[in-house]
Amino acid sequence: MAGLMTPNSLDELAACLAIGNVRVVAGGTDWFVRDVESFGEEDTLIDLSGVAELRGVTLQGGGLRIGAGETMTSLAGSPLVRTHAACLAEAAEHVGSWQIRNRATLGGNLAGGSPAADTPPALMALDATAEILSLRGTRSCSVEGIVAQGRAALAPDEVLVAFTIPLPEGRISAFGKVGSRKEVSIARLNLAASLRRSGGSLSNARVVVGTLGSAGRLCPGAGEILIGSLDLEERRRAFCSALVAVVEAAIPGRSTLPYKRSAILALGEDVFDALMRTSDEGRGRS
């Protein structure tokens, strides 16, 4: 190993990036399992854990800003995240074991590019945007765009700094996951959805299915059904059928197709019911 650098600010981080041949790590829960063996003698590891500017959850300019260094534990327990981005709090709560949640970060969960990651579908459903730092300055990119590109979305000298989630009035959201076991479970399938409730009408639905092939998938057809004019039971059935169609189109011929077809039906019912229940509670309070 050529060295280890521990910046304490974004300015120090930018200076570290300038040396070249760097690898960045925050929580390290994926890196030490998957990438440590590819670390070369000429590489330098940058530990992001000391950069306070990568943490924090605040309301800014009509949006929810979340530092990329926030851990899954902090997201799951944040009143702001639970109030304004419920599906993200639920997704964070489902990541691995409590030890992993105490270390794993929101930025790392996205930057790792795993199709089985839990928080990227939630960020997509919430229409989140990422702030990215590099030697060329900062840029913004939709989380949807990053998920579509996978690990190639970030250049070697780019680091996720924060995420901004827009907060339209009346938004509600929900998340569901099927894993191989109850604890320390890698998702076999996950589902995140959000919509806007205004009076008695629903709009702006975004539905994302994760762990399908190489990336999470936005499902416009399922979203249209979610806010459609069918009665509740018909809408539930049509919503789940639309999700099944997404799974069948994504992994035709795969040995896992029968299992995932069944799993998405159960997830679809759970997420649909959670959204409708929250919608009813909101109308009761208004």
C-alpha positions as CSV (number, residue, x, y, z in Angstrom):
1,M,0.0,0.0,0.0
2,A,1.4,3.4,-1.0
3,G,-0.4,5.1,1.9
4,L,-3.4,6.0,3.9
5,M,-4.9,9.5,3.9
6,T,-7.5,10.8,6.4
7,P,-8.8,14.2,5.3
8,N,-10.9,16.2,7.8
9,S,-12.6,18.5,5.3
10,L,-13.8,18.7,1.7
11,D,-10.8,20.9,0.9
12,E,-8.4,18.3,2.3
13,L,-10.3,15.6,0.5
14,A,-9.9,17.4,-2.8
15,A,-6.2,17.7,-2.2
16,C,-6.0,14.0,-1.5
17,L,-7.8,13.2,-4.8
18,A,-5.2,15.2,-6.7
19,I,-2.4,12.7,-6.0
20,G,-4.0,10.1,-8.3
21,N,-4.3,6.3,-7.9
22,V,-6.6,6.7,-5.0
23,R,-9.4,4.5,-3.6
24,V,-12.0,6.1,-1.3
25,V,-13.8,4.3,1.6
26,A,-16.3,5.4,4.1
27,G,-17.9,2.6,6.1
28,G,-15.9,0.0,4.3
29,T,-18.5,-2.8,4.7
30,D,-18.4,-3.6,1.0
31,W,-14.9,-2.6,0.2
32,F,-13.1,-4.8,2.6
33,V,-15.1,-7.8,1.4
34,R,-15.1,-7.2,-2.4
35,D,-12.3,-4.8,-3.3
36,V,-9.4,-5.0,-0.8
37,E,-7.6,-7.8,-2.8
38,S,-7.5,-5.6,-5.9
39,F,-5.7,-2.8,-4.0
40,G,-2.3,-2.3,-5.6
41,E,1.1,-1.2,-4.2
42,E,0.8,2.1,-5.9
43,D,-2.7,2.9,-4.7
44,T,-3.6,5.2,-1.8
45,L,-6.6,4.6,0.4
46,I,-8.6,7.7,1.4
47,D,-10.6,7.2,4.6
48,L,-13.7,9.5,4.4
49,S,-14.9,8.9,8.0
50,G,-13.3,12.1,9.3
51,V,-14.9,14.5,6.9
52,A,-17.7,16.1,8.9
53,E,-19.2,17.8,5.9
54,L,-20.2,14.4,4.5
55,R,-22.7,14.0,7.4
56,G,-25.9,15.7,8.5
57,V,-29.6,15.6,7.7
58,T,-31.2,19.1,7.2
59,L,-34.1,20.8,5.5
60,Q,-32.7,23.2,2.9
61,G,-34.5,25.1,0.2
62,G,-37.6,23.0,0.2
63,G,-35.7,19.8,0.1
64,L,-34.2,17.2,2.5
65,R,-30.4,17.2,2.3
66,I,-28.6,14.1,3.5
67,G,-24.8,13.8,3.8
68,A,-23.4,10.8,1.9
69,G,-21.5,9.8,5.0
70,E,-24.7,9.2,7.1
71,T,-24.9,5.6,8.3
72,M,-27.8,3.3,7.9
73,T,-28.4,3.5,11.7
74,S,-28.6,7.3,11.7
75,L,-30.9,7.3,8.7
76,A,-33.2,4.7,10.2
77,G,-33.4,6.7,13.4
78,S,-33.6,10.2,12.0
79,P,-37.0,12.0,12.7
80,L,-36.5,14.1,9.5
81,V,-35.9,11.1,7.3
82,R,-38.8,9.1,8.8
83,T,-41.1,12.1,8.4
84,H,-40.1,13.2,4.9
85,A,-38.6,10.1,3.3
86,A,-40.1,7.1,5.0
87,C,-39.1,4.5,2.4
88,L,-35.5,5.5,2.8
89,A,-35.6,5.1,6.6
90,E,-37.2,1.7,6.1
91,A,-34.7,0.6,3.5
92,A,-31.8,1.7,5.8
93,E,-33.4,-0.3,8.6
94,H,-33.3,-3.4,6.4
95,V,-29.6,-3.3,5.5
96,G,-27.5,-6.2,6.9
97,S,-27.0,-6.6,10.6
98,W,-26.9,-3.9,13.3
99,Q,-23.1,-4.0,13.1
100,I,-23.1,-3.3,9.4
101,R,-25.8,-0.6,9.7
102,N,-23.5,1.2,12.2
103,R,-20.8,1.4,9.6
104,A,-22.4,1.3,6.2
105,T,-23.1,4.7,4.6
106,L,-25.7,6.0,2.2
107,G,-23.1,7.1,-0.3
108,G,-21.2,3.8,-0.1
109,N,-24.4,1.8,-0.6
110,L,-25.0,3.6,-3.9
111,A,-21.4,3.9,-5.1
112,G,-20.8,0.2,-4.6
113,G,-23.1,-0.4,-7.6
114,S,-24.6,-3.6,-6.2
115,P,-28.0,-4.4,-7.8
116,A,-29.0,-5.9,-4.4
117,A,-28.4,-2.7,-2.4
118,D,-31.5,-1.5,-0.5
119,T,-31.2,2.3,-0.3
120,P,-30.8,3.1,-4.1
121,P,-34.3,2.0,-5.0
122,A,-35.7,4.2,-2.2
123,L,-33.6,7.2,-3.4
124,M,-34.9,6.6,-6.9
125,A,-38.5,6.4,-5.7
126,L,-38.0,9.8,-3.9
127,D,-36.5,11.3,-7.1
128,A,-33.2,12.1,-5.3
129,T,-30.3,14.0,-6.8
130,A,-26.6,13.4,-5.8
131,E,-24.0,16.0,-5.3
132,I,-20.6,14.8,-6.5
133,L,-17.1,16.3,-5.8
134,S,-14.1,15.9,-8.0
135,L,-11.0,17.9,-9.0
136,R,-13.1,19.6,-11.6
137,G,-15.5,21.0,-9.0
138,T,-19.0,19.7,-8.1
139,R,-21.7,18.3,-10.3
140,S,-25.2,17.0,-9.8
141,C,-26.7,13.8,-11.1
142,S,-30.0,12.0,-10.5
143,V,-29.7,8.9,-8.5
144,E,-31.7,7.2,-11.3
145,G,-28.9,8.0,-13.7
146,I,-26.2,6.7,-11.3
147,V,-28.0,3.5,-10.8
148,A,-28.4,3.0,-14.5
149,Q,-24.7,3.3,-15.0
150,G,-23.6,1.3,-12.0
151,R,-20.0,1.6,-10.8
152,A,-19.1,3.4,-14.0
153,A,-21.2,6.4,-13.0
154,L,-18.4,7.8,-10.8
155,A,-14.9,8.6,-12.1
156,P,-11.9,7.5,-9.9
157,D,-11.5,11.0,-8.6
158,E,-15.2,11.5,-7.8
159,V,-16.8,11.3,-4.4
160,L,-20.5,11.4,-3.4
161,V,-21.0,14.4,-1.0
162,A,-24.7,14.6,-0.3
163,F,-28.2,13.8,-1.6
164,T,-31.1,16.1,-2.0
165,I,-34.7,14.8,-1.9
166,P,-37.4,17.2,-3.2
167,L,-40.4,17.5,-0.8
168,P,-43.6,18.0,-2.6
169,E,-46.5,18.6,-0.2
170,G,-48.3,15.4,0.8
171,R,-45.7,12.9,-0.2
172,I,-46.0,9.4,1.3
173,S,-43.7,6.4,0.6
174,A,-43.0,2.8,1.5
175,F,-40.4,0.1,1.1
176,G,-40.4,-3.7,1.2
177,K,-37.8,-6.4,0.9
178,V,-37.5,-10.2,0.5
179,G,-34.2,-11.7,1.6
180,S,-32.8,-15.1,2.1
181,R,-33.2,-14.9,5.9
182,K,-34.4,-12.5,8.5
183,E,-31.0,-11.2,9.7
184,V,-27.9,-10.1,7.7
185,S,-29.9,-10.6,4.6
186,I,-28.9,-9.6,1.1
187,A,-32.0,-8.6,-0.9
188,R,-33.4,-11.1,-3.4
189,L,-36.0,-8.5,-4.3
190,N,-36.9,-5.1,-3.0
191,L,-39.5,-2.5,-3.8
192,A,-39.8,1.2,-3.1
193,A,-42.7,3.5,-4.0
194,S,-43.7,7.1,-3.4
195,L,-46.7,9.2,-4.3
196,R,-48.3,12.5,-3.5
197,R,-51.6,12.8,-1.6
198,S,-53.6,16.0,-2.1
199,G,-57.1,16.0,-0.6
200,G,-58.7,12.8,-1.9
201,S,-56.5,12.5,-5.0
202,L,-53.2,10.7,-5.6
203,S,-50.5,11.8,-8.0
204,N,-46.8,11.8,-8.9
205,A,-46.2,8.0,-8.3
206,R,-42.7,6.6,-8.6
207,V,-42.3,2.8,-8.2
208,V,-38.9,1.1,-8.3
209,V,-38.1,-2.6,-8.2
210,G,-34.6,-3.5,-7.2
211,T,-32.4,-6.7,-7.5
212,L,-33.5,-7.3,-11.0
213,G,-30.5,-8.0,-13.3
214,S,-27.9,-5.2,-13.0
215,A,-29.9,-2.3,-11.6
216,G,-33.1,-1.0,-10.0
217,R,-35.9,-0.3,-12.5
218,L,-38.4,2.6,-12.5
219,C,-41.9,1.1,-13.3
220,P,-44.1,3.9,-14.8
221,G,-46.9,1.5,-15.6
222,A,-47.2,0.3,-12.0
223,G,-47.1,3.9,-10.9
224,E,-50.0,4.9,-13.1
225,I,-52.1,2.0,-11.7
226,L,-51.2,3.0,-8.2
227,I,-52.8,6.4,-8.5
228,G,-55.5,5.3,-11.0
229,S,-59.3,5.4,-10.7
230,L,-60.0,1.7,-10.1
231,D,-61.5,0.7,-6.8
232,L,-59.1,-0.3,-4.1
233,E,-59.1,-4.1,-4.6
234,E,-58.9,-3.8,-8.4
235,R,-56.1,-1.4,-8.1
236,R,-54.2,-3.7,-5.8
237,R,-54.5,-6.6,-8.2
238,A,-53.6,-4.5,-11.2
239,F,-50.6,-3.0,-9.4
240,C,-49.2,-6.4,-8.5
241,S,-49.8,-7.7,-12.0
242,A,-47.9,-4.8,-13.4
243,L,-45.0,-5.6,-11.1
244,V,-45.0,-9.2,-12.2
245,A,-44.8,-8.1,-15.8
246,V,-41.8,-6.0,-14.9
247,V,-40.0,-9.0,-13.3
248,E,-40.9,-11.3,-16.3
249,A,-39.5,-8.8,-18.8
250,A,-36.3,-8.2,-16.8
251,I,-35.2,-11.8,-16.2
252,P,-36.9,-14.0,-18.9
253,G,-35.7,-17.6,-18.7
254,R,-33.9,-17.2,-15.4
255,S,-34.1,-20.0,-12.9
256,T,-35.1,-17.4,-10.3
257,L,-38.1,-16.2,-12.3
258,P,-40.8,-18.3,-10.5
259,Y,-39.5,-17.3,-7.1
260,K,-39.3,-13.6,-8.0
261,R,-42.7,-13.7,-9.6
262,S,-44.2,-14.9,-6.4
263,A,-42.1,-12.6,-4.2
264,I,-43.1,-9.5,-6.1
265,L,-46.7,-10.3,-5.6
266,A,-46.2,-10.4,-1.9
267,L,-44.1,-7.2,-1.9
268,G,-46.5,-5.4,-4.1
269,E,-49.4,-6.2,-1.7
270,D,-47.4,-5.1,1.3
271,V,-46.2,-1.8,-0.2
272,F,-49.6,-1.0,-1.7
273,D,-51.3,-1.6,1.6
274,A,-48.7,0.6,3.5
275,L,-49.2,3.4,1.0
276,M,-53.0,3.3,1.2
277,R,-53.0,3.0,5.0
278,T,-50.7,6.1,5.2
279,S,-52.9,7.9,2.8
280,D,-56.0,7.2,4.8
281,E,-54.3,8.3,8.0
282,G,-53.3,11.5,6.3
283,R,-56.9,12.2,5.3
284,G,-58.0,11.5,8.8
285,R,-55.7,14.2,10.2
286,S,-56.6,16.8,7.7
